[in-house]
Structure formats: structure tokens, C-alpha cells
Amino acid sequence: MNKWEDNKAWFLVLPVFIVVAFSAIIPLMTVVNYSVQDIFGPGQRYFVGVEWFKEVLNDSRLHDALWRQFLFSGLVLLIEMPLGIGIALLMPKKGWGVSASLVTIALPLLIPWNVIGTIWIIFTRPDIGLFGAAINSAGIAFDHTASPLHAWITLMFMEVWHWTPLVALLAYAGLMAIPEAYYQAARIDGASAWATFRYIQLPKMRGVLTIALLLRFMDSFLIYAEPFVLTGGGPGNSTTFLSIYLVKVAVGQFDLGPAAAFSLIYFLIVLLFSWLFYQALQNVGKGEER
Amino acid sequence: MDLEWMAWTPPTAIFFITIALILLAMGIWEIISPTIERRGILPLSTTRGDRLFIGLLGSGYIAIAWMGLTDWNLYLSLPVYVSFIGLVMRFG
């Protein structure tokens, strides 16, 4: 009897399964089909086997875009995770400051992604932008359209400004869910602020931090709109990330086969890292609990 | 139903039918004999479904390495995937 009641839950999942099938599985199947063919147009396609995969795997421009992407996502996680946790720890826990800080911190998340790029183009312009004009008047010739380093610095600032609030909000939600009794016990034991953070707050935030880490890794690894608007992948190819390069191949050159082949490799990379992060965070502190 | 827009080919159709049959078989197996989480040679506790996922994902990477590093026919790598998935399912 119990078994039947448990299995009924599957019918409730069915609508989600149907939506996912239409929005993800069927398009993914189509991409797999495209990856083994040379597509010239509707009805004009020729089977080429794994030729596109071999071409893509030996394409130095894609290798460069891949390393750039890893560097970008690595920096994003290294900066945003500690910064978000730090902001959450500093946010007020009661009173009017809670609403004020929540609204303020959530503002960057409400802005459309392409508008973010436009805001930062204007913000960093050396002639009229607040940041660009200020830093140039200090004697530093800052120009993200000419210098790859400046383009990267601008991108990182933009990314951190845009998405650290998400980490902070998730970490804050995790902190607010910790019962007061844990802090009372810590005070009785004379625990330092660091010990309270390390042994109470951090383990209790594990679930929300897992979500934050996964979301930030996947989003930053798939980033497109903001760098496309801000730098267009330049100067040169210095900010051409995987998705920007893929769009150039798929839409610009209409090379659907190679683009599909690389999309699948891209998908496998995201899948592997998401799974690794998930496993790592699920197992954090488990050894100490025994 | 016209599926021309999906650009099906016989190899990719066989690939997806195989995946679907594996998932179906795993579902039936789960109903007949529910999985028990265990720890084998992999450094984590896994269910049967976890081990299948690890096997399939690992096979994907073996295929990438095969295509990127060798000029051999991809069909020759089939026994490697089957062996890898079998090993992970049995001892993982």
C-alpha cells in the first residue's frame, strides 16, 4: 500500500518531465543529430560521422576560448563566493536595515543582462563615464576597448557587481535559518567569532552555498550577453568566451555541424564540473560528523 | 509526424534508442529490486543510478579523448565504453 502511495508522486512530476522534454531533451537530440552532419539547409544534409568533433577538438581558437572561460569562471567563484558570504555576515539581522539592505543589494539582479553591459560601457568611458573619467584623471590611461587587461578588469568588476548579490542573498537566507540556540551554545562554550563561523554558520549554509556555487559556475561558464555588449569579444579575441565564439561559428558563419559538436563538448564540461562541485559540497564536513 | 527538422540519422537514432532502453531497464530493475546506496572503488557512496550516470559521463569523455587523440574509428571504442560502464556498475 505504501509503495503505491509513494509512486503516485511520479504523476505529479510528469508535467515537469514533459516541459523538460520539449525544452531540453528534444533540442539536445537535434544538436546531437546536427553534430554528425554537414547542414546546408532544410533537406540538404550529409552524414560526416565524427569529422566535426575532430575538427573542433583540434581548433586552437576554441582551445584558447576554453582556457579563457576556465580562467573567467575560476576568478568569478574565487571572488564572488567569499565576498557574498562576507556581505551576508555583515547584513543586519533585524530592524528596518533588513529590508533596506535586501532591496539595495538585489537591485543589480533586476537589471536585464544586455542593459548591464550598456551601463558598464558608459560607466567606464574615459570621457563621460564616472569610473573611466575618475581613473583617467588619476593618471592611469584606462581604456577597456584597447587593452586586454583593462577589458578583463572591467568584465570582472561588472560580473562581481552583477552577481555577488545572488550569493549574498542565498548566504543570508542560510544564515537566517540557523536557530538562535546554536549561537547561545557557542557563547556558553566561549567560541570565538571565527569558530562560530567555521563550525556553525558555514556547515549550516552548505545547502544554499551548493546552490550558489552551482548557479554561479554554470552561469559564468555560459556567459554571453554582458561581455558581448561590453567588449564584443575584444580587443582582439581577449574576451571571446566559449558562447561568444560558438555564436560566431553557428550564426555568423552558419557552420551548424561544428557548432553542434562543440556545444556537446561544452555541455559535457558543464555537466562534469557541476556534478563534481555538487559531490564535493555534499561531502564537506561529513568526515567530522562521524 | 514530420521529424525532418530534427535531422535524424540512423547512428544517432540507435544511440538514443539505446540510452532510452538502458533507462527503461534501470527503471524496471528499480521496481523489481530497489537500489541500496553503497561504497565501492569510487570515493563516494553511490546508488545504481549514480553509477550509471558516472559510467555514461565517463564514456562521453573517453569518446572525446578517442576522437581528439587518435585517428581510429570511433566504433572501435564501443567495447571500451561497455567495459567502463560495466566496471563502474559492478565495482563502483
Interface residues (C-beta under 8 A of the other chain):
Chain A: I26 M29 T30 V32 N33 Y34 V36 Q37 I39 P42 G43 R45 F47 G49 V50 F53 K54 L57 N58 I265 L268 L271 L272 W275 Q279 N283
Chain B: E4 W5 M6 A7 W8 T9 P11 T12 F15 F16 L44 F53 L57 G60 Y61 I64 M67 G68 L74
